[in-house]
Amino acid sequence: MFELRLFIKQGLLDAVGNMADYQVILNAAGWHEKGVLTESDLSEIQGHIDNKNIAPEAVESEPDEGV
């Protein structure tokens, strides 16, 4: 059975990294105001945004092996 909440959430999770962070956040907030997404969903989306933004720094800070 089709669930709008899961459809919207997956679309926003897929948009992370392909759209500006603020666009994903504003879009998610709009769906939350409409009662489609929950605060837990917003937290999950924010986690994906945070991971996307933290990942490049974590890779740069790893020491080079064999140098």
C-alpha positions in Angstrom: 0.0 0.0 0.0 1.2 3.5 -0.9 2.3 5.7 2.1 2.7 9.4 1.3 4.9 9.9 4.4 7.5 7.3 3.3 7.4 8.5 -0.3 8.1 12.1 0.7 10.7 11.1 3.2 12.6 8.9 0.8 12.5 11.7 -1.8 14.0 14.2 0.6 16.7 11.7 1.7 17.6 11.1 -1.9 17.7 14.9 -2.5 20.5 15.3 0.1 23.6 16.1 -1.8 21.7 16.8 -5.0 19.9 19.9 -3.7 21.1 22.7 -1.5 20.7 21.8 2.2 18.4 24.8 2.9 16.0 23.6 0.1 15.8 20.1 1.6 15.2 21.6 5.1 12.5 24.0 3.9 10.8 21.3 1.9 10.9 18.9 4.9 9.6 21.7 7.2 6.7 22.3 4.8 5.7 18.6 4.8 6.0 18.7 8.6 3.6 21.6 8.8 1.1 19.7 6.7 1.3 16.8 9.2 2.9 14.4 6.7 6.4 14.2 8.2 7.1 13.7 11.9 9.8 15.2 14.0 11.6 11.9 13.9 11.6 12.1 10.1 13.0 15.6 10.2 15.7 14.3 12.6 16.6 11.5 10.1 16.8 14.0 7.2 19.0 16.3 9.3 21.2 13.4 10.1 21.7 12.6 6.4 22.6 16.3 5.8 25.1 16.3 8.7 26.7 13.1 7.5 27.1 14.5 4.0 28.7 17.7 5.4 31.0 15.9 7.9 32.3 13.1 5.6 34.8 15.2 3.5 36.4 16.6 6.7 36.7 13.2 8.2 38.5 11.8 5.1 40.9 14.7 5.0 41.9 14.3 8.7 42.8 10.7 8.4 46.6 10.2 8.4 48.2 8.9 5.2 49.5 5.3 5.6 52.8 4.4 4.1 54.1 7.9 3.7 
